[in-house]
Amino acid sequence: MTTVQSNLDLVERARRVMPGGVNSGNRALPWPLAIVEAAGAYFGDAEGMRYLDYHAAFGPLILGHNHPDVNAAVRAVIERLDIIGAGVTDIEVELAEKLCDVIPSAERVLLTNSGSEATYAALRLARAVTGRNKIIKFQGTYHGWHDAVLMNVISAPDKIGRHDPLSLGMLPDTIEQTIILPFNDVEAVSEMIQQRGEEIAAIIVEVIPHNIGCVLPRPEFLTALRELATRHGVLLIFDEVITGFRHALGGYQSICGVTPDLSTFAKAMANGYPIAALAGKAEYMDRFGPGGGVMFAGTYNGHPVGVSAALATLAILQDGAVHQHTFRLAQRATSGIQQIAGELGIPMKVDVREWHLHDPDRAETQPRERCPYRCRCRSDAGNCAARAGQAASDTRVTHLFGENPGTQPMDEMSSVQIRSCLAVSWAGADPGVRSAVGSWAARSRKPTRVNDRASKRRKMSSSSARNSASSPSTLPWPGCSTIP
Ligand SMILES: Cc1ncc(COP(=O)(O)O)c(C=O)c1O
């Protein structure tokens, strides 16, 4: 048996046998980190260092790592079931019924293992239904790793407005079928659909582009997408892989009141166990059934581990208490960061989109406000936050550049989302803000020393911080130079 000695040992072993030493390009780090345990809000590395996990695995961990009830449900099911290659299991039926119950657009549901598979199937179905090839995707949204959508997420300013593929090896013909438009720009979508509607199978949209730091849709944007799609026979696909179950049990569609034709879900659905879903109107989804002509398959689809974890997670989320709790946490982070920004004299407005699950009437009473910062963010922010009434367990730090938005669209590029996407957006934040948030974080909670090896780890963190100080991917924990 091999004895684990250090993060570095494990990472070096990983690099010898795995390209880059990680199983997702997005997990690469500039310092050695090998995780050996996780529980609740924490994970621990091979040297006994304990970390408060603000990253939350890009979003699934709505209940924290290793939730006992979810794990118990999984344990119970594997005592009696495992993968079956024929028919359907009792728990798949139960989960599909549950999803159809809570998601407004869901008349039929199919399960996949990842969000990418779900968006792939949604686009295939849209092409089959419409007999058209092109799709509309928006600058700043991420829908997975397949060729039709792997482009134009965080693009350099000179790449905005043209194809910006994120990988070599993508089929040029497939890239060509994807039209990139600016998010929240009704006019651009309307013009494109009027000109080329006959060629367009689907509009796919991350309803809140969390992948660039949580940009809220203008209320009229989603309504216009619905109206344009219906009028021109285009299918509207909401990618709720991140928003689903996190903003509300029924996804953001249950909040914004716009019902898509198809929608995709993953992440928080099973608190991190691998499962995803494609949901939609029966008239379209039934094309995957007998005689429909559209292929849907996958050896592991509907695996009992993911299905039982999903049922347990949804049961816990059902009464809304978890959402209220996460929003309260977001508010705490918001006020802490705002306070630090004030102390340091950084012109910054920390903006929380409130979530009023139990106060839906508030939507009607909120006045419209002009954005006081005169940047290009949502000018009707007051209305937006309230109308959404709900609008989310989002915390965004916006207006990082104060009165000087610079060259990038303010509401697309310069926000830091506190919570699961913090690390993702961190690299793009203004250095002053990085330092402010870092020192607030250090004051709020330092990494906990759990054994003697922690002090060694701490030294390693600060030296790696110095070494990577200029690296754009430097993250706040550990290695942030503001943490002593
Ligand atoms: C909005 C959105 N859609 C799709 C995906 C792809 O999901 P997966 O990584 O499970 O393939 C992601 C992943 O981060 C996502 O954020």
The ligand as an ORCA input file, in Angstrom:
! r2SCAN-3c Opt
* xyz 0 1
  C     -24.867     26.345    -17.014
  C     -24.108     25.082    -17.270
  N     -24.540     24.254    -18.209
  C     -23.916     23.089    -18.472
  C     -22.797     22.731    -17.767
  C     -22.113     21.437    -18.061
  O     -22.346     20.558    -17.028
  P     -21.343     19.349    -16.733
  O     -20.069     19.938    -16.237
  O     -22.061     18.526    -15.714
  O     -21.169     18.618    -18.026
  C     -22.312     23.571    -16.765
  C     -21.118     23.207    -15.996
  O     -20.563     23.989    -15.244
  C     -22.975     24.784    -16.517
  O     -22.545     25.644    -15.590
*
